[in-house]
């Protein structure tokens, strides 16, 4: 089989692996550069393509081999023209549970950083009288709301529950609320809106679909507590970042933990960087050595399952959530 890939994986010597060579710096800065680079490879027929969502969007513009398989290196697939690819008999697979642990750990780290003032304390360079230890707080018995209760949401709930936080969730799509890690499940926005003021921490893990676009907007934040810590590890388009910036700047909520906020690469003069009540780590919550190992292992398994028995693991069949 002929494979085109953005990451190196160990395959059978009988299989031909072609790596996409690109200058990562210019690839980020220039969309045209990325397209020119990918176009060179699309002149060949590949049986199996391993790439990110952005590359899949570009590849979909060109003629692909019949029955070609695209293996995404992400769980999310928003922006990938699935219907168009399916009409051309091109199947798309994603990866599952690869990034669940690092994202959940990132959230716990961010929440602890705010509650225990880890960004400012302990600080031995500051005289003890001015360290403000009395401002530290505990996660114990604090109320936490998770927006979208998929695998990532469940992992976050499990870890925060170990601190004995009271965890609730909003998700209109899951079949049952019989999860022991959450106290309450909201299924409608109307029901959720009446209880937003109760929460000390709100964590968004929302995917980008039609009814989640700009979900956390002016109306949403106006119903929240002024002591709120907001965390977004979902898609950036699900949050009204202009309004979020204004309320952070004005101190109308306590702070924010940002992993998805603006287009990459983040400018050094980004407005969120200048706020002292924001933990700003754009796009790195999934970046761990272990996640990279899991990604390669799952892609190799998916490849050989398909090659040996035509099994498509994690095939994306639904175009809407």
VODOVEX-550432 format. One record per residue (C-alpha): residue number from 1; x, y, z; residue in one letter. Coordinates in steps of 0.02 Angstrom, whole numbers, plus 50000, padded with zeros to 5 digits. Layout:
BEGIN
num=NUM; xx=X; yy=Y; zz=Z; residuo=a
...
END
This chain:
BEGIN
num=1; xx=50000; yy=50000; zz=50000; residuo=x
num=2; xx=50053; yy=50178; zz=49969; residuo=x
num=3; xx=50039; yy=50292; zz=50121; residuo=x
num=4; xx=50055; yy=50480; zz=50134; residuo=x
num=5; xx=50083; yy=50541; zz=50312; residuo=x
num=6; xx=50122; yy=50696; zz=50413; residuo=x
num=7; xx=50198; yy=50592; zz=50554; residuo=x
num=8; xx=50324; yy=50451; zz=50549; residuo=x
num=9; xx=50257; yy=50279; zz=50591; residuo=x
num=10; xx=50339; yy=50107; zz=50582; residuo=x
num=11; xx=50257; yy=50003; zz=50447; residuo=x
num=12; xx=50289; yy=49843; zz=50352; residuo=x
num=13; xx=50436; yy=49863; zz=50229; residuo=x
num=14; xx=50318; yy=49810; zz=50090; residuo=x
num=15; xx=50217; yy=49968; zz=50118; residuo=x
num=16; xx=50279; yy=50130; zz=50043; residuo=x
num=17; xx=50276; yy=50275; zz=50168; residuo=x
num=18; xx=50297; yy=50452; zz=50101; residuo=x
num=19; xx=50315; yy=50589; zz=50231; residuo=x
num=20; xx=50250; yy=50764; zz=50197; residuo=x
num=21; xx=50402; yy=50876; zz=50212; residuo=x
num=22; xx=50360; yy=51053; zz=50259; residuo=x
num=23; xx=50435; yy=51200; zz=50348; residuo=x
num=24; xx=50324; yy=51209; zz=50502; residuo=x
num=25; xx=50358; yy=51394; zz=50532; residuo=x
num=26; xx=50305; yy=51451; zz=50359; residuo=x
num=27; xx=50166; yy=51321; zz=50353; residuo=x
num=28; xx=50084; yy=51407; zz=50502; residuo=x
num=29; xx=50110; yy=51582; zz=50433; residuo=x
num=30; xx=50054; yy=51552; zz=50255; residuo=x
num=31; xx=49900; yy=51458; zz=50201; residuo=x
num=32; xx=49959; yy=51469; zz=50019; residuo=x
num=33; xx=50124; yy=51389; zz=50068; residuo=x
num=34; xx=50033; yy=51243; zz=50147; residuo=x
num=35; xx=49924; yy=51221; zz=49994; residuo=x
num=36; xx=50071; yy=51225; zz=49874; residuo=x
num=37; xx=50163; yy=51096; zz=49980; residuo=x
num=38; xx=50015; yy=50976; zz=49989; residuo=x
num=39; xx=49972; yy=50998; zz=49805; residuo=x
num=40; xx=50139; yy=50920; zz=49754; residuo=x
num=41; xx=50093; yy=50759; zz=49841; residuo=x
num=42; xx=49914; yy=50752; zz=49777; residuo=x
num=43; xx=49976; yy=50714; zz=49601; residuo=x
num=44; xx=50005; yy=50536; zz=49660; residuo=x
num=45; xx=49876; yy=50405; zz=49706; residuo=x
num=46; xx=49881; yy=50355; zz=49890; residuo=x
num=47; xx=49784; yy=50215; zz=49974; residuo=x
num=48; xx=49800; yy=50284; zz=50151; residuo=x
num=49; xx=49828; yy=50464; zz=50206; residuo=x
num=50; xx=49873; yy=50514; zz=50385; residuo=x
num=51; xx=49851; yy=50699; zz=50418; residuo=x
num=52; xx=49776; yy=50837; zz=50526; residuo=x
num=53; xx=49609; yy=50922; zz=50491; residuo=x
num=54; xx=49686; yy=51071; zz=50401; residuo=x
num=55; xx=49782; yy=50960; zz=50281; residuo=x
num=56; xx=49626; yy=50853; zz=50252; residuo=x
num=57; xx=49532; yy=51009; zz=50197; residuo=x
num=58; xx=49667; yy=51045; zz=50066; residuo=x
num=59; xx=49681; yy=50864; zz=50007; residuo=x
num=60; xx=49493; yy=50854; zz=49982; residuo=x
num=61; xx=49506; yy=50982; zz=49841; residuo=x
num=62; xx=49605; yy=50862; zz=49732; residuo=x
num=63; xx=49567; yy=50697; zz=49649; residuo=x
num=64; xx=49602; yy=50552; zz=49766; residuo=x
num=65; xx=49621; yy=50368; zz=49728; residuo=x
num=66; xx=49461; yy=50266; zz=49731; residuo=x
num=67; xx=49427; yy=50193; zz=49904; residuo=x
num=68; xx=49562; yy=50303; zz=49981; residuo=x
num=69; xx=49562; yy=50313; zz=50172; residuo=x
num=70; xx=49600; yy=50473; zz=50269; residuo=x
num=71; xx=49656; yy=50445; zz=50448; residuo=x
num=72; xx=49645; yy=50606; zz=50550; residuo=x
num=73; xx=49769; yy=50638; zz=50689; residuo=x
num=74; xx=49633; yy=50721; zz=50791; residuo=x
num=75; xx=49470; yy=50674; zz=50874; residuo=x
num=76; xx=49381; yy=50826; zz=50805; residuo=x
num=77; xx=49334; yy=50832; zz=50621; residuo=x
num=78; xx=49245; yy=50999; zz=50605; residuo=x
num=79; xx=49290; yy=51085; zz=50442; residuo=x
num=80; xx=49328; yy=50923; zz=50351; residuo=x
num=81; xx=49206; yy=50908; zz=50202; residuo=x
num=82; xx=49142; yy=50735; zz=50250; residuo=x
num=83; xx=48991; yy=50732; zz=50136; residuo=x
num=84; xx=49096; yy=50783; zz=49986; residuo=x
num=85; xx=49227; yy=50650; zz=50025; residuo=x
num=86; xx=49096; yy=50516; zz=50057; residuo=x
num=87; xx=49015; yy=50554; zz=49889; residuo=x
num=88; xx=49185; yy=50514; zz=49810; residuo=x
num=89; xx=49195; yy=50352; zz=49912; residuo=x
num=90; xx=49335; yy=50420; zz=50021; residuo=x
num=91; xx=49317; yy=50361; zz=50201; residuo=x
num=92; xx=49376; yy=50464; zz=50350; residuo=x
num=93; xx=49430; yy=50399; zz=50520; residuo=x
num=94; xx=49478; yy=50494; zz=50677; residuo=x
num=95; xx=49567; yy=50443; zz=50838; residuo=x
num=96; xx=49477; yy=50411; zz=51002; residuo=x
num=97; xx=49532; yy=50438; zz=51182; residuo=x
num=98; xx=49708; yy=50487; zz=51132; residuo=x
num=99; xx=49701; yy=50662; zz=51206; residuo=x
num=100; xx=49575; yy=50633; zz=51346; residuo=x
num=101; xx=49702; yy=50617; zz=51487; residuo=x
num=102; xx=49816; yy=50766; zz=51444; residuo=x
num=103; xx=49667; yy=50883; zz=51421; residuo=x
num=104; xx=49589; yy=50829; zz=51587; residuo=x
num=105; xx=49755; yy=50852; zz=51677; residuo=x
num=106; xx=49776; yy=51023; zz=51596; residuo=x
num=107; xx=49605; yy=51076; zz=51663; residuo=x
num=108; xx=49645; yy=51016; zz=51840; residuo=x
num=109; xx=49813; yy=51108; zz=51834; residuo=x
num=110; xx=49727; yy=51268; zz=51778; residuo=x
num=111; xx=49592; yy=51261; zz=51910; residuo=x
num=112; xx=49719; yy=51225; zz=52047; residuo=x
num=113; xx=49827; yy=51368; zz=51985; residuo=x
num=114; xx=49684; yy=51489; zz=52015; residuo=x
num=115; xx=49619; yy=51418; zz=52178; residuo=x
num=116; xx=49791; yy=51402; zz=52259; residuo=x
num=117; xx=49862; yy=51557; zz=52174; residuo=x
num=118; xx=50006; yy=51456; zz=52104; residuo=x
num=119; xx=50047; yy=51593; zz=51980; residuo=x
num=120; xx=50088; yy=51712; zz=52123; residuo=x
num=121; xx=50124; yy=51600; zz=52273; residuo=x
num=122; xx=50225; yy=51530; zz=52350; residuo=x
num=123; xx=50353; yy=51665; zz=52310; residuo=x
num=124; xx=50506; yy=51673; zz=52420; residuo=x
num=125; xx=50558; yy=51839; zz=52346; residuo=x
num=126; xx=50406; yy=51922; zz=52425; residuo=x
num=127; xx=50406; yy=51957; zz=52614; residuo=x
num=128; xx=50290; yy=51836; zz=52704; residuo=x
num=129; xx=50173; yy=51974; zz=52762; residuo=x
num=130; xx=50132; yy=52015; zz=52580; residuo=x
num=131; xx=50106; yy=51840; zz=52511; residuo=x
num=132; xx=49917; yy=51846; zz=52538; residuo=x
num=133; xx=49897; yy=51665; zz=52590; residuo=x
num=134; xx=49721; yy=51706; zz=52650; residuo=x
num=135; xx=49665; yy=51722; zz=52468; residuo=x
num=136; xx=49699; yy=51538; zz=52429; residuo=x
num=137; xx=49546; yy=51429; zz=52406; residuo=x
num=138; xx=49503; yy=51244; zz=52399; residuo=x
num=139; xx=49419; yy=51144; zz=52261; residuo=x
num=140; xx=49331; yy=51042; zz=52395; residuo=x
num=141; xx=49141; yy=51059; zz=52380; residuo=x
num=142; xx=49154; yy=51192; zz=52243; residuo=x
num=143; xx=49022; yy=51181; zz=52106; residuo=x
num=144; xx=49088; yy=51138; zz=51933; residuo=x
num=145; xx=48991; yy=51134; zz=51770; residuo=x
num=146; xx=49055; yy=51041; zz=51617; residuo=x
num=147; xx=48983; yy=51091; zz=51448; residuo=x
num=148; xx=48975; yy=50935; zz=51336; residuo=x
num=149; xx=48996; yy=50771; zz=51426; residuo=x
num=150; xx=49093; yy=50663; zz=51304; residuo=x
num=151; xx=49250; yy=50563; zz=51343; residuo=x
num=152; xx=49349; yy=50720; zz=51386; residuo=x
num=153; xx=49210; yy=50787; zz=51496; residuo=x
num=154; xx=49196; yy=50621; zz=51587; residuo=x
num=155; xx=49383; yy=50615; zz=51619; residuo=x
num=156; xx=49381; yy=50793; zz=51688; residuo=x
num=157; xx=49233; yy=50750; zz=51800; residuo=x
num=158; xx=49321; yy=50595; zz=51865; residuo=x
num=159; xx=49478; yy=50692; zz=51912; residuo=x
num=160; xx=49386; yy=50839; zz=51992; residuo=x
num=161; xx=49274; yy=50719; zz=52088; residuo=x
num=162; xx=49429; yy=50651; zz=52173; residuo=x
num=163; xx=49445; yy=50825; zz=52251; residuo=x
num=164; xx=49263; yy=50806; zz=52309; residuo=x
num=165; xx=49204; yy=50947; zz=52196; residuo=x
num=166; xx=49018; yy=50945; zz=52152; residuo=x
num=167; xx=49017; yy=50915; zz=51964; residuo=x
num=168; xx=48866; yy=50944; zz=51850; residuo=x
num=169; xx=48857; yy=50931; zz=51661; residuo=x
num=170; xx=48762; yy=51001; zz=51512; residuo=x
num=171; xx=48740; yy=50887; zz=51361; residuo=x
num=172; xx=48577; yy=50865; zz=51263; residuo=x
num=173; xx=48644; yy=50715; zz=51168; residuo=x
num=174; xx=48703; yy=50584; zz=51292; residuo=x
num=175; xx=48580; yy=50444; zz=51320; residuo=x
num=176; xx=48588; yy=50426; zz=51509; residuo=x
num=177; xx=48633; yy=50530; zz=51662; residuo=x
num=178; xx=48681; yy=50376; zz=51763; residuo=x
num=179; xx=48863; yy=50432; zz=51779; residuo=x
num=180; xx=48922; yy=50425; zz=51959; residuo=x
num=181; xx=49043; yy=50570; zz=51937; residuo=x
num=182; xx=48908; yy=50701; zz=51905; residuo=x
num=183; xx=48770; yy=50761; zz=52020; residuo=x
num=184; xx=48654; yy=50836; zz=51890; residuo=x
num=185; xx=48634; yy=50832; zz=51701; residuo=x
num=186; xx=48555; yy=50976; zz=51605; residuo=x
num=187; xx=48481; yy=50936; zz=51436; residuo=x
num=188; xx=48411; yy=51106; zz=51381; residuo=x
num=189; xx=48487; yy=51280; zz=51374; residuo=x
num=190; xx=48334; yy=51351; zz=51462; residuo=x
num=191; xx=48358; yy=51237; zz=51612; residuo=x
num=192; xx=48545; yy=51275; zz=51614; residuo=x
num=193; xx=48522; yy=51464; zz=51609; residuo=x
num=194; xx=48425; yy=51463; zz=51772; residuo=x
num=195; xx=48570; yy=51384; zz=51867; residuo=x
num=196; xx=48727; yy=51463; zz=51793; residuo=x
num=197; xx=48747; yy=51583; zz=51940; residuo=x
num=198; xx=48782; yy=51436; zz=52056; residuo=x
num=199; xx=48946; yy=51381; zz=51979; residuo=x
num=200; xx=49123; yy=51423; zz=52034; residuo=x
num=201; xx=49201; yy=51341; zz=51881; residuo=x
num=202; xx=49131; yy=51315; zz=51707; residuo=x
num=203; xx=49229; yy=51205; zz=51586; residuo=x
num=204; xx=49186; yy=51199; zz=51401; residuo=x
num=205; xx=49237; yy=51044; zz=51302; residuo=x
num=206; xx=49112; yy=51083; zz=51163; residuo=x
num=207; xx=49139; yy=51028; zz=50983; residuo=x
num=208; xx=49095; yy=51151; zz=50845; residuo=x
num=209; xx=48926; yy=51111; zz=50769; residuo=x
num=210; xx=48784; yy=51224; zz=50716; residuo=x
num=211; xx=48699; yy=51238; zz=50886; residuo=x
num=212; xx=48861; yy=51263; zz=50985; residuo=x
num=213; xx=48928; yy=51410; zz=50885; residuo=x
num=214; xx=48946; yy=51560; zz=51002; residuo=x
num=215; xx=48862; yy=51459; zz=51141; residuo=x
num=216; xx=48954; yy=51551; zz=51280; residuo=x
num=217; xx=48898; yy=51726; zz=51232; residuo=x
num=218; xx=48843; yy=51888; zz=51315; residuo=x
num=219; xx=48681; yy=51811; zz=51379; residuo=x
num=220; xx=48774; yy=51659; zz=51447; residuo=x
num=221; xx=48907; yy=51756; zz=51544; residuo=x
num=222; xx=48780; yy=51883; zz=51609; residuo=x
num=223; xx=48699; yy=51743; zz=51710; residuo=x
num=224; xx=48864; yy=51683; zz=51786; residuo=x
num=225; xx=48940; yy=51725; zz=51955; residuo=x
num=226; xx=49071; yy=51863; zz=51968; residuo=x
num=227; xx=49181; yy=51733; zz=52054; residuo=x
num=228; xx=49177; yy=51620; zz=51900; residuo=x
num=229; xx=49332; yy=51536; zz=51832; residuo=x
num=230; xx=49298; yy=51494; zz=51649; residuo=x
num=231; xx=49398; yy=51361; zz=51556; residuo=x
num=232; xx=49389; yy=51326; zz=51370; residuo=x
num=233; xx=49468; yy=51167; zz=51302; residuo=x
num=234; xx=49333; yy=51149; zz=51168; residuo=x
num=235; xx=49328; yy=51240; zz=51002; residuo=x
num=236; xx=49365; yy=51426; zz=51007; residuo=x
num=237; xx=49213; yy=51469; zz=50900; residuo=x
num=238; xx=49097; yy=51407; zz=51038; residuo=x
num=239; xx=49145; yy=51559; zz=51144; residuo=x
num=240; xx=49117; yy=51744; zz=51110; residuo=x
num=241; xx=49299; yy=51788; zz=51140; residuo=x
num=242; xx=49272; yy=51975; zz=51113; residuo=x
num=243; xx=49148; yy=51982; zz=51256; residuo=x
num=244; xx=49251; yy=51863; zz=51362; residuo=x
num=245; xx=49400; yy=51980; zz=51344; residuo=x
num=246; xx=49295; yy=52129; zz=51399; residuo=x
num=247; xx=49229; yy=52045; zz=51557; residuo=x
num=248; xx=49402; yy=51980; zz=51602; residuo=x
num=249; xx=49476; yy=52152; zz=51578; residuo=x
num=250; xx=49337; yy=52230; zz=51681; residuo=x
num=251; xx=49352; yy=52100; zz=51820; residuo=x
num=252; xx=49172; yy=52042; zz=51799; residuo=x
num=253; xx=49229; yy=51862; zz=51818; residuo=x
num=254; xx=49378; yy=51801; zz=51919; residuo=x
num=255; xx=49481; yy=51726; zz=51778; residuo=x
num=256; xx=49496; yy=51611; zz=51630; residuo=x
num=257; xx=49599; yy=51461; zz=51575; residuo=x
num=258; xx=49622; yy=51467; zz=51388; residuo=x
num=259; xx=49680; yy=51329; zz=51274; residuo=x
num=260; xx=49575; yy=51373; zz=51122; residuo=x
num=261; xx=49557; yy=51559; zz=51100; residuo=x
num=262; xx=49623; yy=51635; zz=50939; residuo=x
num=263; xx=49694; yy=51581; zz=50772; residuo=x
num=264; xx=49869; yy=51509; zz=50776; residuo=x
num=265; xx=50004; yy=51567; zz=50781; residuo=x
num=266; xx=49962; yy=51677; zz=50931; residuo=x
num=267; xx=50036; yy=51851; zz=50913; residuo=x
num=268; xx=50158; yy=51907; zz=51047; residuo=x
num=269; xx=50047; yy=52059; zz=51074; residuo=x
num=270; xx=49886; yy=51958; zz=51090; residuo=x
num=271; xx=49759; yy=52048; zz=51198; residuo=x
num=272; xx=49736; yy=51896; zz=51312; residuo=x
num=273; xx=49922; yy=51890; zz=51350; residuo=x
num=274; xx=49911; yy=52060; zz=51432; residuo=x
num=275; xx=49779; yy=52007; zz=51559; residuo=x
num=276; xx=49844; yy=51950; zz=51728; residuo=x
num=277; xx=49688; yy=51847; zz=51765; residuo=x
num=278; xx=49710; yy=51730; zz=51616; residuo=x
num=279; xx=49808; yy=51568; zz=51605; residuo=x
num=280; xx=49849; yy=51569; zz=51422; residuo=x
num=281; xx=49913; yy=51407; zz=51342; residuo=x
num=282; xx=49851; yy=51407; zz=51163; residuo=x
num=283; xx=49836; yy=51234; zz=51088; residuo=x
num=284; xx=49955; yy=51137; zz=51202; residuo=x
num=285; xx=49835; yy=51044; zz=51316; residuo=x
num=286; xx=49855; yy=50887; zz=51207; residuo=x
num=287; xx=50045; yy=50899; zz=51193; residuo=x
num=288; xx=50122; yy=50759; zz=51296; residuo=x
num=289; xx=50246; yy=50621; zz=51254; residuo=x
num=290; xx=50119; yy=50489; zz=51307; residuo=x
num=291; xx=49984; yy=50560; zz=51193; residuo=x
num=292; xx=50103; yy=50554; zz=51046; residuo=x
num=293; xx=50140; yy=50371; zz=51082; residuo=x
num=294; xx=49953; yy=50330; zz=51097; residuo=x
num=295; xx=49920; yy=50422; zz=50933; residuo=x
num=296; xx=50048; yy=50321; zz=50837; residuo=x
num=297; xx=49991; yy=50157; zz=50914; residuo=x
num=298; xx=49809; yy=50189; zz=50870; residuo=x
num=299; xx=49849; yy=50243; zz=50692; residuo=x
num=300; xx=49957; yy=50088; zz=50663; residuo=x
num=301; xx=49817; yy=49977; zz=50732; residuo=x
num=302; xx=49687; yy=50063; zz=50622; residuo=x
num=303; xx=49800; yy=50044; zz=50470; residuo=x
num=304; xx=49832; yy=49858; zz=50492; residuo=x
num=305; xx=49651; yy=49820; zz=50537; residuo=x
num=306; xx=49601; yy=49901; zz=50374; residuo=x
num=307; xx=49741; yy=49821; zz=50272; residuo=x
num=308; xx=49717; yy=49645; zz=50341; residuo=x
num=309; xx=49528; yy=49635; zz=50359; residuo=x
num=310; xx=49455; yy=49795; zz=50283; residuo=x
num=311; xx=49395; yy=49850; zz=50456; residuo=x
num=312; xx=49373; yy=50038; zz=50475; residuo=x
num=313; xx=49399; yy=50084; zz=50658; residuo=x
num=314; xx=49327; yy=50251; zz=50714; residuo=x
num=315; xx=49251; yy=50288; zz=50545; residuo=x
num=316; xx=49158; yy=50453; zz=50547; residuo=x
num=317; xx=48986; yy=50419; zz=50476; residuo=x
num=318; xx=48878; yy=50558; zz=50549; residuo=x
num=319; xx=48900; yy=50735; zz=50487; residuo=x
num=320; xx=48810; yy=50816; zz=50632; residuo=x
num=321; xx=48817; yy=50784; zz=50819; residuo=x
END
